[in-house]
Amino acid sequence: MIDFLSLRMREMVLILDFGSQYTQLIARRLRELNVYCEIHPYNSIPTLDKSLKGVILSGSPFSVKDKDAPQLDLSKIIGKYPMLGVCYGAQLLAENNNGVVAPAATREYGRANLSFIAPDSKLFQGISVGSQVWMSHADTIVELPDGFDKIASTNDVEFAGFRIKDENIYGIQFHPEVYHSDDGMTLLKNFIVGVCGCSQNWTPGSFAEESIKSLKEELGNDKVVLGLSGGVDSTVAAILLNQAIPGNLYGIFVDNGLLRKNEFESVLEQYKQMGLNVKGVDAKAEFYAALKGISDPEKKRKAIGKAFIDVFDREAKEIENVKWLAQGTIYPDVIESISVKGPSATIKSHHNVGGLPDKMNLKIIEPLKSLFKDEVRRVGVALKIDDNILMRHPFPGPGLGIRIIGEVNEEKVRILQEVDHIFISGLKNEGLYDEVWQALAVLLPVRSVGVMGDERTYENTVALRAVSSTDGMTADWCHLPYAFLSKVSNDIINKVKGINRVVYDISSKPPATIEWE
């Protein structure tokens, strides 16, 4: 069976994760440089083959001095492949070779500037003294092992970079993957191209071509069923599959009663125009019944998930001889389901079709499981998918069910649909939609006094939220024009019965999340 996580386009870089909050950023930066990479826990190294061009050791929340610090036997890797240790990874290389790592006099966190660069260093080629870098560590290397050469320093960190003599093995104390490191991309490119010799052939077009070919080989004439949501991931997965196995893909689009205004009808029509074989299922009543009396957000997610499984399973059984279940899983879903210490703690239940594989006894195909969200979009562009779907803001699987704080019912959904429609339409009309990563409205369980005409009102409050982001991992609130917010607020209060107050969410992620539940 083909593992699409290992569809390597002839070369790859392996990132070993020690638990750093920045590990995904390393992978994203390499992908931006058109180099394929995979993240694996440090204690679960995959089988290595000739496609491997280099290894990066990530940072970590641990100290190498901690009793339970992650340790790695590098004997199978070191000296055989180029290697770059980042922060903890650099300290681990020093510690394991009899260097000295000790607590820093003060925790080194934030911006610093390079004060020394070895002039002949491949890693720092094109980077000048004074370049800003981002530090995030409590320990520091105070003595390099024998055979290690210093190649970079800052005013406070003498060994900000080193190389093992006569080896393509490097370590750096700072984080080049973070935007605050001004020449971080240059350093990473120096490593993966100049040191590892990667040819930068990982492109959306090549991924689509290779994926379609692999899907044809894997699926043959088998039938595949796929749950469509109107979102980017499931749509791109559907187009890839449809091009690989035309006539054998069966899409099911469920109206759970928690979609945006008129979304079910409009998206279903778009799918049919794209040549997809899709069946629309009106299951609103089942979802509202399943949500009755439930206010806890995690219980709501589970109730929505279970209802979807029941509906989808029932509809899929009407298709004869289906052998595969396709899912729009993307790479962050895969990474976040694995921890360097075992399964990750639950932040919130996944909106993917969890539970379906066991219940339906089907084989799983996940054609996008090696891609980040922005890469999925670029593949969609290569496949010529309409921008109306491709450039849509992210929308959660549980839909408006987690944008209604408290119990969900049909009337609350109607109110929020109207509010959302005014907000999103306003962004589009003012040319602001494409400047925002994600915009949403949240119906709050808060009623307040208002005055409309000569009447006193006691109605609901709605919160508007718009954030900017690169990947959804971090996000900042958008500074939308006051005139726009004023107009949208007036339109909502005047046109949506049941709302008399609008507020704007100005919290960033972290510490907040993008969605409220």
N, C-alpha and C positions, 0 to 999 in steps of 0.2 A: 504493500500500500504506500502511495506517495505521501510523504510528510511535507505539507506546503510550508511549514515553518523552516524547512531545510531546502527550499527551492533557491539555490545559492548563486545562480547566474555565474558559475565558473569560479568565483572567488568570494571570500568572506573574512570578516574580522570577528573574533570571539571576545565578548565582554563578560568578565566574571564578576558577579555582583556580590558585594560584601554588605549590602543593606543600605547604601547611600541614597539619600533623597534625590540625588542628581543622576543616578545611573541611567534612567530613561533619557535624560538630556544628552548623555554621551552618544547613545544610539541615534537619537534624532539628528545630532550634528553630523555624524558619519553618513546617514542617509541623505542629508542635504548635500553632501559631497559626492553623491551617487556611488556610495560604497555600501554593499550589503553587510549587515552585522546581525548578530544574535546575542541576546542577554541570557545567561544561564547562572543559576546559583553557584557560588564558589565550590560548594560541596557536591555538585552534580555536573561535572564536566562531560560534555558529549563526546562521542567517538570522533577523533580527529582524523582528517584526511587531507589530501593534497590541495583541496580548495581553501584551506586555512592559510591566510596571509599574515596574520598577526594577532596578538592577544593584548587586551587592556584590562588591568586590575582596577576596580572601582574604589571609591572612597567607602567609608563606613561610619556609623555612629559609635562604634567601639574604639577603644584604645588597644594598640598591640600589646599593652601591658596588662590588660584585663585578663582575669583567670579564664573566662569563657570567650575570649576573643576568637573570631574566625581564623582558623589556620588552614594552610593549603600546601600540599605536597607538590612542588613545582617541578619535580624531577622529570616528568613526562613532557614538560613544555619548555622549561628554561634552556636557552641555548639552541633550541630547535626552531623557534619562531621569534620574530621581533616582538618585543614586549614593552608596554608603557604602564607604569604604576602611577596612579593618580591619588594623591593624599594618603589615605590608609594604605593603598597599594604600594606607594613609594616607601612608606615606613616599614611595611612588611618585608619588602626586598632588603632594606637596610638591616632590620632586626634579624632576619634569617641568615644573614651573611656576616654576623658578629659586629654590626655597627651599633651605635648607641642612640636609642630613641628615649626621650625624657619629656615630662610635662613642660610646656612652654611657660616662661615667667608670667606671661599673661595670655589668655586665650586669643589666638590669632584668627579673628573673624572680620571679614569685610575687605575693603579695597586696599591694595598695596601696589608698589611700583618696582619693577625690576631695576636693580642698581648695578648688576653685573651680568653679562652674557658672554660665554666662551665664543670667541670669534669663529671657530671652525665647527660649531655644533650644527649638525643637520637638523636637529629638532627645533632650534631657534632661528633658522635661516629666515631672513626677511623681517625679524622682530628686533626692535631697537630698545636700548636701555631707556628706562622711563616708562615703558609700556605698562599699563594697568592690568593687574591680575586680581583674582578673587580668592581669598584665603578662608578656610573654614575648618580649623583643627585646634585641638587642645594640646596635643603632643607635637614635638618637633624633633628632627634629626639633628643631634648635636655632634656626632662623629661618624664619618663615612667609613664603611668597611675598606679593607685593603683591596686595591684593584678597582675602586670606584673613583671617578673624576667629577669634581664640581663643574657644572656647566651654567648655573644661574643662581643669582642671589637677589634678595630684597634688603632693605635697610635693617629689617628685624629678623630675617630668616636667611642664614648663611647658605644653607643647602636647599635652595628653592628648586633646584634641578640637578640631576646627576646622570652619569652614564657609566655602565660597567665597561672597563677598558676592553677594546677589541671585540665587543659584543654589541648587537643591536638591541640593548636592554636599557631602558631609561626610566627615571622616576622624577615626578614633579610634586611639590607640596601644595600647589594651588589647583584650581578647577578651571581648565580651559573651556569646558562645555557650557559654563555659565556666561550669560551675555555681558556681565560686568568685566570679564576678561577680554580686553579690547582686541587682542590678537589671538584669541583662543582658537578660532577657526583656522588661522594660519598654522598654528602649532599642530593641530590635529591633522591638517592636510600634509604638513611636513612628515608626520609620522606615518600616515596610511599610504601616502604616495611616495615620498622620498625615502622612507625607511622600509616600509612593507612592500612597496612596488605594486600597489593596487592600481588597476587601470580605469577605475571609476565608470563601470559599465552598468550600474544598477539604475535603470530608468523606468518610468511608468510604462512606456511603450514596450520595453523588453520584458517587463513583468507580465503585462497582459498577453503578449505573444507566447511566452513560455508557459503561463498558466493555462491558457486555452489548449495548448498542445498536451500538457500533462493531464488536464481534465478529460480530454478525449481518450487518452490511453487508460486512465483509471476507471472511468465510468462506462465506456463502451456504449452499449445500447440500453443500459439500465435506466429506470425511471427515478427521478429525483423530486422530492417535495421541499418547498421553501416557504417559510413564513415571511411575507413582505410587510413592511411598516410604512413605506413612503419615505423612509430615511435614506441617507447616502449609502450606508454600509450594505443594507439588504438589496438596494437597487443595483449597485455595482456588482455585487455577488451574482445577482440574477442575470445581468447582461453577460458576464463572463461565462456563466453556465449555459445560457441560451445560445451563445455562439459556439460553445463546445459540443453541446448535445441538443441541437434544434429539434423541437417536437417532443422531447422527453423531460422537460422541466415543467413542473406543475406548481404554480404560485397560489398561495392562500393569503388574502388580505382581510383581516378581521376588523370590523368596526366595533371597538370595545366601548363606544360611547364616551371616550375620553380624548378623542382627537380634536384638532382645531376646527373652527367653523367651516363647514362645507368641504373638509379635507377628504373625507372618504370618497365622495363622488368625483372630485377633481383628480385625485391621485389615481383612482381606479381607471379613469378615462386616459390619463397620461400613460399608464402601464400598457393599456391596450394599443395605444398609438405607437408604443415602442416595440410592438410585436411580441409582448410577453403573454403567455397563457396564464391568466390570473382569474381566480374566482373570488368575488367579494362576498363576505358573510356578515350579515347584520346580527350582532350578538349583544347589543346594548343592554337589553333587559337582563341578560344573564350576569353581566358585570355589575350592574347597579344592585342586583340582588345579592351578589357575593360581597359587596362593599357595605351593605346595610349594617349600621351599628358599629363600624370600625373607625377609630380615630388614629391609632398608633401608626406612624408612617411605615415601619417595617412590616407590620401585619397587613397594611394596605397593599404593599408591594407583593407580599406572598399571596394574598387573595386574588390580586390581578393576575399574577403568574399562574396560579392554579386554574383560574377560569380560562385563561388563554390555552393552557395545555389541554383542558377538557374539550374546548371548542375545536382547536386545531387537530387534535387526535381524531375526533369524530369526523371532521371533514376529510382528513387525509385517508381514512379507512375506506372512503368511497372511491378512491383511486386504486385500481387493481395493480398488483405486482410492483409496488414501489419498494425499492431497496435502499435508498439513501435519503437522509435528512440533511439538507444544506443549512448552514448557519452563517450569519454575517459577522462572526467573531473577528475582532481586529487585535493587533499586537498588544496594546495596553491591557486588554481583557486577559490575555495569556499571561503577561508578566505579573499582573496584580493578583492572579490566582495562585502564584507561587511565591514563597518567601524563603529567604536564606535560612530561616529557622523552622520551616514547615509551612503549612497553609496560612495565608495572610489572615489577620483578624478581620472580621466583617465590619466594614464601614457602612455599607448598605447592600441589599441583595441585588444581584445583577439582573438587568432587565432582559437579558438574553433568554432563550427558550429553555432554561434549566429544567430538568425533569423529563423533557420530551424523549431524549435518547433511551432512557431506561423503560419508559412506558411503551414506546412504539417499537422497540427492538429493531431499530434501523442502524445502518452504518452511517457515520458522520463524515461530511465533507465541509471544510472550512477554507474556501479559496483565498480569504483575505487575512488569515491569521498571522501573516508575517508583516503586515503594513500598519503604520500609524495613520491617524485620521486624515492628515493633510495629504499623505501618499495615496489614500483611497480616492480622494478627490482628484488627484492628478491622474490616476489610472482611469477614473471616470471621464476626464477630459480626453484622454487617449482613445477611449471607447466612444467618444462623441455623444455622451449622455447630455440631455438638455440641462441648461444651467438652472432652470426653475426647480429641479430636484437636486442637482449636484451641489448648488451653492446655498441650499437651505441651512438655516441654523440647526445645530443639534437639538433633538427633541427626545425626551426620555421615553423608554419603553412603556412605563406605567402612565405616560401621557399626563393629562391634566389632573389625574388622580393624586399626584404628589405635588400639585400646585394649588390644591385646595387644602388648606390646613384644617385638620379635623375630619369629621365624617363627610363622605361624598354622596351627593344625590343629584338627580337629573336637573333640578332647578339651579343648584350651584354651578353645575357644568355649563348650563345655558348662559349664566351671568359671566362666567370666566371666558367662555368662547367669544362673547361679544366684546369684552374688554381686550382680550388678546388680539382680536381682529382689528380693532381700532389702533392699537399700539403698533402692531407689525405693519399694517397698511400705511400708517403714518411714517414709519421709518423708510419704507419703500418710496413713498411719494416725495419725501424730502431728500432722497438720495443718500440716506444714512445707513441703510440696511447692510450693505457690503462692508461698511466700516466697523461693524459690530460682530464679534464672534458669536454671541448668543444673546437674544433678548426674550424676555418672558414676563408674564404677569402672574401674581400670586394672590389668591383670595384669602384674606385673613379672617380668623374667627373673632373679629373685633367690630363692634358696632359703635357708632358715635353720633352725636347730635349734629344736625345740620339745618339749614334754612333754605327752602326752595319757594320762591314767591313769598307769600305770606304764611306759608305752612312750616311748621317744625317737623323735621324728619329724624328718624333714628334708624340708620341703615349701615350697610357694610363698608369696609375699607379694603382697598386693593393696593398692592405694592407692585410697582414696575421695577424691572431690573434689566440692565444692559451691561455686558462686560466685554472687554477686549482680552484676547489671549492668542497664543500661538498654537497651543495643543490642548487646552483645557486643564492641564496639570496645575497651573497657576493662572490667576486672572485678576484684572483690575477693573473697577467700575468705570463705565464710559462717561465722559464729561459732555453729555448731550446738551445742545443749546437750550438755554432757558426758555426762549420763545417757543421752541418745539415742545418742551415738556409742558409749558403752560397751555398750549393748544390741545395737546393730547389729553391732559387732565380735564379741561373743559368739555371736550367731546365725550369723554367717558362718563362724566357726571351727568351731562345733559341727555345722553342717548341710552345709557344702560340703567334700566330700572333696578333699583336695589343697591346702587352705589352712590355714596355722597361724599367720599373722601378718597384722594389718591396720594400715595407717598412714593418716594423714589429711594431705592436701596443703594447706599454708597459704601458698602463693605466689599473688601477684596478677598480673594482666595489665595493662600490662607489669610486669616483664620477662619473666615466663613467658607461655605461651599457655594457653587454657582446656583444649584437648585436649593430650595428651602427645606426639602425633605429628601 
